[in-house]
């Protein structure tokens, strides 16, 4: 995508500031329609948060949602989870994956329809957001294993949801534009400004979505903090997500304009903070696009 011109950047900055104020005010007043988790996922997650959860109850719930059931079976049978024999029933999949992996699969199933909007205008402005989010999630989890983070699934969730505020804000922009339509036939802002506006103002809304979904606190904090590296906590989940985001951009798994020099700088800083060697980065990147497309 072409670089925004100075006038467009100025427009985006003004719109972004206004949009963020409106969004945060609505969040505070509980008047922003944040996406809710599907009912089955919500009930399952409530059960999975208990140390003595019943796998039968979780299985019975999952079986009432065919789409979620298929996704869990497919995940349990994927190479990443190393089943020795094909898993053909939900109860086996539930016990094979365990509570933490099941939580991740359910969050992923809930996030996908948000990150892949059916509204054509939002879809145009956020095209490729699902693939980018999955790429950052996979890289963040792999990096968490490399650097020894205690809960790699927190890194996965933070990577998956780090941009979830963008489509929510896109809906707010569309609402404002529709209100303006009766006053003028002219398009309110063009697609380049749309994308830059979302880039500037999405993070706090993403944090609000993550909190509403009861995402683990470590992942929520990473979503809030991943705009900058933290040299004080070198192996923080936020640093993993920021580094993974830059690597995904370099690989072309990204929506929006990119600055090649800036991306290279972010990768260089991230490698230094996380102590990632050339061969490690090469292994992490190998086959990533195929893994993303298989989701």
NUDOZA-516011 format. One line per 8 residues: for each residue x, y, z of N, C-alpha, C. Coordinates in pm, whole numbers, plus 50000, padded with zeros to 5 digits. Example, Ala and Ser with C-alpha at 12.3 -4.5 7.8 and 13.67 -1.06 7.14 Angstrom:
51319/49431/50780/51230/49550/50780/51320/49670/50780  51285/49775/50708/51367/49894/50714/51290/50003/50787
//
This chain:
50084/49882/50000/50000/50000/50000/50088/50124/50000  50046/50228/49931/50128/50348/49920/50131/50424/50051  50238/50502/50067/50253/50582/50187/50149/50693/50188  50093/50724/50308/49998/50833/50319/50069/50965/50299  50005/51059/50229/50061/51192/50209/50047/51272/50338  50126/51382/50354/50121/51460/50478/49980/51505/50515  49902/51551/50416/49766/51596/50446/49681/51481/50497  49701/51363/50437/49626/51245/50480/49665/51205/50622
49796/51213/50652/49843/51180/50786/49785/51275/50889  49777/51404/50853/49717/51501/50944/49571/51472/50969  49500/51435/50864/49359/51399/50879/49345/51276/50968  49430/51176/50944/49425/51053/51024/49452/51083/51170  49548/51170/51197/49582/51204/51336/49463/51269/51406  49397/51361/51336/49281/51429/51397/49166/51332/51419  49137/51252/51317/49027/51157/51329/49058/51054/51437  49183/51006/51442/49222/50906/51540/49205/50958/51682
49248/51083/51706/49235/51142/51839/49089/51152/51881  49004/51198/51787/48862/51210/51817/48798/51072/51839  48836/50979/51753/48779/50844/51761/48815/50777/51892  48942/50792/51933/48984/50728/52058/48910/50787/52177  48891/50920/52177/48817/50984/52286/48674/50931/52293  48609/50920/52177/48472/50870/52172/48466/50725/52219  48559/50644/52167/48559/50501/52201/48582/50480/52350  48681/50550/52406/48711/50532/52548/48597/50581/52637
48531/50691/52595/48416/50739/52671/48303/50637/52668  48282/50577/52551/48176/50475/52540/48211/50351/52621  48339/50314/52621/48381/50198/52700/48355/50224/52848  48393/50342/52894/48376/50378/53035/48228/50376/53074  48141/50420/52981/47997/50424/53007/47927/50295/52967  48005/50195/52923/47952/50067/52877/47854/50086/52762  47889/50177/52670/47802/50204/52555/47868/50170/52422  47987/50112/52426/48051/50067/52302/48023/49918/52285
47970/49883/52170/47930/49743/52147/48054/49657/52122  48123/49623/52230/48238/49534/52218/48189/49394/52183  48261/49323/52095/48217/49188/52058/48219/49095/52179  48115/49014/52190/48106/48918/52300/48154/48781/52254  48203/48704/52348/48237/48565/52317/48108/48487/52289  48110/48392/52197/47993/48306/52176/47954/48237/52306  47824/48209/52322/47773/48154/52448/47841/48024/52487  47860/47934/52391/47923/47805/52422/48066/47825/52470
48140/47912/52401/48279/47938/52441/48284/47999/52581  48192/48091/52610/48187/48154/52742/48166/48051/52852  48070/47961/52831/48041/47858/52931/48158/47762/52947  48220/47725/52835/48335/47634/52841/48451/47698/52917  48477/47824/52888/48588/47893/52953/48565/47905/53103  48439/47925/53144/48407/47929/53287/48442/47796/53353  48409/47686/53286/48442/47553/53339/48592/47530/53343  48661/47571/53236/48804/47544/53223/48888/47623/53323
48833/47730/53378/48907/47809/53478/48909/47740/53614  48829/47636/53630/48828/47561/53756/48933/47450/53750  49009/47436/53856/49114/47333/53858/49057/47192/53846  48935/47172/53897/48875/47039/53894/48763/47030/53790  48783/47096/53675/48677/47098/53574/48645/46958/53524  48520/46940/53485/48474/46811/53432/48492/46808/53281  48577/46718/53233/48598/46708/53089/48470/46664/53018  48384/46588/53087/48258/46546/53026/48166/46666/53004
48159/46756/53103/48075/46874/53087/48126/46963/52974  48258/46979/52966/48316/47058/52858/48285/46992/52723  48300/46861/52718/48271/46787/52594/48126/46805/52552  48034/46792/52648/47891/46805/52617/47859/46944/52563  47922/47046/52618/47900/47183/52570/47954/47201/52429  48076/47157/52407/48139/47173/52275/48057/47104/52167  48000/46989/52200/47923/46913/52101/47795/46983/52059  47753/47087/52132/47635/47164/52091/47669/47270/51987
47797/47291/51961/47842/47390/51861/47925/47317/51756  47864/47275/51645/47936/47194/51546/48062/47261/51490  48056/47392/51470/48172/47462/51413/48289/47458/51510  48261/47485/51638/48366/47480/51740/48417/47337/51756  48327/47240/51750/48367/47099/51765/48464/47057/51654  48433/47096/51531/48521/47062/51418/48657/47128/51436  48657/47253/51480/48784/47324/51499/48871/47256/51605  48809/47213/51713/48884/47148/51821/48938/47012/51775
48859/46937/51701/48907/46810/51646/49025/46832/51552  49013/46932/51466/49120/46960/51370/49248/47001/51442  49234/47083/51547/49350/47126/51623/49416/47008/51694  49334/46924/51756/49388/46809/51829/49464/46714/51738  49423/46706/51611/49488/46617/51515/49603/46682/51439  49628/46810/51464/49734/46879/51391/49871/46833/51439  49969/46851/51353/50106/46808/51385/50159/46876/51510  50113/47000/51533/50164/47077/51647/50132/47010/51780
50028/46927/51785/49987/46868/51911/50017/46719/51920  50082/46664/51820/50146/46533/51828/50062/46414/51869  49940/46404/51819/49859/46285/51850/49919/46162/51780  49937/46053/51854/49997/45932/51795/49899/45860/51703  49771/45866/51738/49666/45805/51656/49562/45912/51626  49488/45899/51515/49384/45998/51483/49284/46011/51598  49250/46135/51631/49151/46163/51735/49017/46186/51666  48919/46104/51700/48793/46107/51625/48673/46150/51708
48693/46175/51838/48579/46221/51918/48620/46338/52006  48522/46418/52044/48548/46543/52116/48608/46517/52254  48560/46415/52325/48613/46390/52459/48762/46359/52454  48803/46278/52358/48945/46248/52342/49023/46376/52310  48966/46461/52224/49032/46587/52188/49048/46677/52310  48944/46683/52394/48947/46767/52515/49058/46720/52609  49066/46590/52633/49169/46539/52725/49308/46549/52664  49318/46536/52533/49449/46544/52467/49504/46687/52470
49417/46785/52446/49463/46924/52439/49488/46983/52577  49402/46952/52674/49416/47011/52807/49354/47149/52814  49341/47200/52936/49267/47324/52960/49326/47445/52888  49458/47465/52899/49518/47585/52841/49503/47590/52689  49528/47478/52623/49516/47474/52476/49370/47493/52434  49277/47436/52510/49135/47453/52477/49093/47599/52488  49141/47667/52591/49110/47810/52605/49158/47886/52482  49279/47855/52437/49335/47924/52321/49252/47899/52196
49214/47774/52173/49133/47740/52055/49001/47816/52057  48941/47828/52173/48812/47897/52183/48826/48047/52159  48932/48106/52212/48958/48248/52186/48983/48271/52037  49055/48179/51975/49085/48191/51832/48957/48183/51750  48869/48090/51786/48742/48075/51715/48655/48199/51730  48663/48264/51846/48585/48386/51869/48644/48506/51796  48777/48510/51788/48843/48627/51728/48832/48629/51576  48830/48513/51514/48837/48508/51367/48726/48587/51298
48597/48570/51335/48493/48646/51265/48503/48797/51287  48570/48838/51394/48590/48982/51417/48702/49033/51328  48810/48957/51321/48926/48999/51242/48904/48979/51092  48801/48903/51055/48763/48885/50914/48620/48938/50896  48603/49069/50903/48470/49130/50897/48400/49100/50765  48267/49081/50772/48188/49061/50651/48145/49193/50588  48161/49302/50662/48130/49433/50605/48240/49469/50505  48203/49499/50382/48303/49517/50276/48397/49632/50305
48347/49741/50362/48433/49857/50389/48535/49824/50500  48487/49759/50604/48578/49720/50712/48677/49616/50663  48628/49521/50584/48716/49417/50530/48825/49477/50443  48790/49578/50362/48890/49644/50278/48997/49713/50363  48952/49779/50470/49045/49855/50554/49133/49765/50640  49086/49644/50667/49161/49554/50756/49198/49424/50685  49208/49429/50553/49236/49308/50476/49368/49243/50522  49364/49113/50541/49483/49041/50584/49505/49042/50734
49412/49102/50811/49433/49116/50955/49433/48981/51026  49347/48889/50982/49345/48756/51044/49479/48686/51026  49528/48683/50901/49655/48616/50874/49769/48679/50953  49770/48812/50958/49875/48881/51035/49867/48844/51183  49746/48845/51237/49728/48817/51380/49772/48675/51414  49738/48579/51329/49779/48440/51352/49931/48427/51342  49990/48496/51244/50136/48491/51230/50205/48544/51355  50157/48657/51407/50216/48715/51528/50194/48622/51647
50076/48561/51654/50047/48468/51764/50140/48347/51762  50154/48286/51646/50241/48168/51634/50386/48201/51668  50435/48312/51613/50573/48353/51640/50592/48386/51788  50495/48455/51847/50506/48493/51988/50515/48370/52077  50431/48270/52047/50435/48147/52128/50567/48073/52108  50614/48063/51984/50742/47997/51959/50856/48068/52030  50854/48201/52026/50957/48280/52095/50950/48259/52246  50827/48249/52298/50810/48227/52442/50876/48097/52486
50866/47995/52403/50931/47867/52433/51083/47884/52429  51133/47956/52330/51277/47976/52314/51337/48049/52434  51269/48155/52480/51327/48237/52589/51283/48189/52727  51195/48089/52733/51159/48030/52862/51048/48099/52938  50952/48160/52867/50836/48218/52934/50751/48106/52993  50701/48126/53114/50631/48019/53186/50503/47974/53115  50428/48068/53056/50300/48036/52993/50303/48080/52846  50353/47998/52756/50357/48035/52614/50220/48068/52555
50112/48009/52611/49979/48038/52557/49939/48183/52582  49991/48246/52688/49965/48388/52709/50023/48470/52594  50141/48430/52548/50204/48500/52435/50122/48479/52308  50070/48358/52290/49987/48331/52172/49863/48420/52172  49794/48427/52286/49672/48507/52294/49701/48655/52273  49810/48704/52331/49846/48844/52313/49874/48874/52167  49947/48784/52100/49973/48803/51958/49847/48798/51875  49758/48704/51908/49634/48689/51833/49545/48812/51845
49542/48873/51963/49448/48982/51990/49513/49120/51988  49641/49130/51951/49708/49260/51962/49647/49366/51871  49577/49326/51765/49514/49421/51673/49361/49412/51675  49303/49345/51773/49158/49322/51771/49079/49452/51785  49143/49557/51835/49073/49686/51844/49046/49749/51709  49122/49710/51606/49107/49774/51474/48969/49753/51412  48919/49629/51400/48787/49614/51341/48675/49673/51426  48694/49675/51559/48594/49738/51646/48587/49887/51618
48703/49951/51606/48706/50093/51573/48658/50118/51431  48685/50025/51341/48636/50040/51203/48484/50045/51202  48420/49967/51287/48275/49972/51297/48229/50109/51345  48304/50167/51439/48270/50300/51490/48288/50406/51382  48395/50394/51304/48417/50485/51191/48304/50474/51089  48264/50352/51060/48157/50330/50963/48026/50390/51012  48000/50376/51141/47880/50435/51201/47881/50587/51184  47997/50649/51210/48009/50794/51195/47991/50835/51049
48050/50757/50960/48040/50790/50817/47897/50778/50768  47825/50676/50815/47685/50661/50775/47600/50777/50823  47634/50829/50941/47561/50946/50993/47587/51069/50908  47711/51077/50853/47747/51192/50769/47686/51182/50630  47648/51061/50589/47604/51039/50451/47482/51121/50415  47394/51143/50512/47273/51219/50483/47301/51367/50461  47420/51412/50504/47455/51554/50490/47537/51581/50365  47607/51479/50318/47695/51501/50203/47710/51371/50126
47719/51380/49995/47741/51261/49912/47889/51227/49903  47974/51314/49953/48118/51293/49946/48164/51193/50051  48255/51103/50013/48312/51007/50108/48383/51083/50219  48358/51042/50345/48411/51117/50459/48563/51113/50463  48621/50994/50464/48766/50980/50457/48798/50863/50365  48913/50871/50296/48944/50764/50201/49008/50645/50273  49028/50536/50199/49072/50411/50260/49210/50421/50324  49299/50503/50265/49433/50519/50323/49424/50581/50462
49339/50682/50476/49321/50747/50605/49251/50653/50703  49157/50573/50653/49093/50472/50737/49199/50385/50806  49288/50329/50726/49388/50236/50779/49479/50307/50879  49525/50427/50845/49615/50498/50936/49544/50537/51065  49416/50573/51056/49339/50606/51175/49331/50486/51269  49304/50370/51214/49297/50249/51297/49431/50217/51361  49541/50239/51284/49675/50215/51336/49703/50302/51459  49653/50424/51456/49687/50520/51561/49607/50501/51690
49491/50438/51682/49399/50449/51796/49339/50317/51845  49392/50204/51799/49325/50077/51828/49360/50013/51961  49475/50047/52019/49528/49964/52127/49440/49961/52253  49392/50076/52298/49311/50078/52419/49180/50002/52402  49125/50007/52281/49002/49932/52254/49032/49782/52255  49146/49743/52199/49185/49603/52204/49201/49552/52346  49257/49635/52433/49270/49599/52575/49132/49578/52637  49038/49666/52602/48902/49655/52656/48835/49525/52611
48855/49488/52485/48799/49361/52435/48861/49244/52511  48992/49245/52527/49061/49136/52597/49012/49122/52741  48991/49234/52808/48941/49230/52945/48799/49174/52949  48716/49215/52852/48578/49166/52848/48576/49015/52829  48672/48964/52754/48679/48820/52728/48753/48745/52839  48791/48816/52946/48862/48754/53059/48990/48684/53014  49061/48748/52921/49192/48698/52878/49288/48708/52996  49381/48613/53013/49476/48620/53125/49545/48756/53134
49567/48801/53256/49620/48936/53279/49753/48959/53208  49838/48857/53202/49967/48873/53135/49949/48906/52987  49848/48845/52924/49821/48873/52783/49761/49012/52765  49671/49051/52856/49612/49185/52849/49721/49291/52861  49811/49272/52956/49921/49367/52976/50009/49375/52852  50033/49262/52788/50116/49261/52668/50049/49336/52554  49917/49320/52539/49844/49394/52436/49856/49544/52461  49847/49583/52587/49857/49725/52622/49997/49781/52599
50100/49698/52622/50238/49748/52625/50319/49721/52500  50264/49647/52402/50348/49601/52291/50376/49709/52187  50334/49832/52212/50368/49941/52120/50513/49982/52129  50580/49948/52240/50721/49982/52259/50793/49865/52327  50923/49855/52302/51003/49755/52373/51026/49799/52517  51037/49702/52607/51067/49726/52748/51204/49667/52777  51304/49755/52789/51441/49707/52814/51458/49659/52957  51366/49698/53046/51376/49656/53186/51333/49512/53208
51240/49464/53124/51193/49326/53134/51211/49262/52996  51331/49219/52970/51372/49181/52834/51286/49070/52774  51249/48971/52854/51172/48858/52803/51022/48871/52829  50974/48995/52841/50831/49016/52864/50750/48969/52744  50625/48934/52768/50536/48892/52659/50517/49007/52560  50511/49130/52611/50497/49246/52522/50613/49255/52424  50735/49231/52472/50852/49233/52382/50843/49122/52277  50796/49006/52318/50779/48895/52223/50683/48934/52112
50570/48995/52150/50469/49034/52052/50521/49143/51960  50593/49240/52016/50646/49348/51932/50747/49293/51831  50834/49205/51876/50932/49145/51786/50863/49059/51680  50767/48977/51722/50694/48892/51628/50619/48975/51525  50565/49087/51569/50493/49178/51479/50586/49230/51369  50706/49267/51408/50804/49318/51310/50846/49208/51213  50868/49088/51264/50908/48977/51177/50796/48944/51078  50672/48943/51126/50558/48916/51037/50548/49022/50928
50573/49148/50964/50572/49255/50864/50678/49230/50757  50798/49196/50801/50907/49173/50706/50873/49059/50611  50799/48961/50660/50763/48846/50577/50642/48872/50487  50586/48993/50497/50471/49027/50414/50338/48984/50471  50339/48934/50594/50215/48893/50660/50162/49010/50742  50107/49108/50672/50070/49234/50737/49967/49306/50653  49884/49388/50718/49788/49474/50650/49829/49619/50672  49837/49697/50566/49873/49838/50579/50012/49867/50528
50051/49993/50534/50182/50035/50484/50290/49996/50585  50409/49975/50536/50522/49943/50623/50641/50030/50588  50724/50055/50686/50850/50127/50668/50961/50024/50684  51027/49992/50574/51128/49884/50575/51239/49911/50676  51289/50034/50678/51398/50068/50771/51352/50054/50916  51232/50102/50944/51178/50093/51080/51160/49947/51121  51108/49866/51030/51088/49724/51059/51221/49654/51088  51322/49682/51007/51454/49621/51029/51512/49663/51164
51492/49790/51200/51541/49839/51329/51473/49768/51444  51340/49750/51433/51266/49681/51538/51311/49536/51553  51340/49472/51441/51390/49334/51445/51527/49329/51511  51614/49422/51476/51748/49426/51533/51742/49447/51685  51658/49541/51730/51646/49567/51874/51587/49445/51945  51484/49387/51885/51420/49270/51945/51514/49152/51958  51594/49129/51855/51692/49019/51860/51791/49041/51973  51833/49165/51992/51928/49195/52098/51865/49174/52236
51743/49225/52255/51676/49212/52384/51648/49066/52419  51604/48990/52320/51563/48852/52344/51675/48751/52323  51791/48802/52276/51907/48716/52251/51875/48606/52150  51817/48648/52037/51779/48555/51930/51888/48553/51824  51941/48435/51796/52046/48419/51696/51986/48404/51555  52073/48421/51453/52028/48410/51314/51960/48277/51286  52021/48168/51330/51965/48036/51299/51832/48013/51370  51818/48069/51491/51691/48057/51562/51579/48131/51488
51609/48253/51445/51510/48332/51373/51472/48264/51241  51571/48208/51174/51543/48138/51047/51451/48019/51070  51475/47944/51178/51389/47829/51207/51247/47873/51241  51235/47982/51316/51103/48031/51354/51023/48077/51232  51093/48136/51136/51026/48191/51018/50994/48084/50913  51070/47975/50913/51052/47871/50812/50913/47808/50822  50841/47811/50711/50709/47749/50707/50599/47828/50775  50629/47951/50822/50528/48027/50896/50405/48056/50810
50427/48099/50686/50314/48132/50599/50223/48011/50579  50282/47893/50565/50201/47771/50549/50124/47740/50676  50186/47761/50791/50117/47738/50918/50000/47833/50934  50018/47957/50892/49911/48056/50900/49795/48015/50811  49826/47976/50688/49720/47940/50593/49644/47815/50635  49706/47732/50718/49641/47607/50760/49542/47627/50873  49537/47746/50931/49449/47768/51046/49303/47769/51002
//
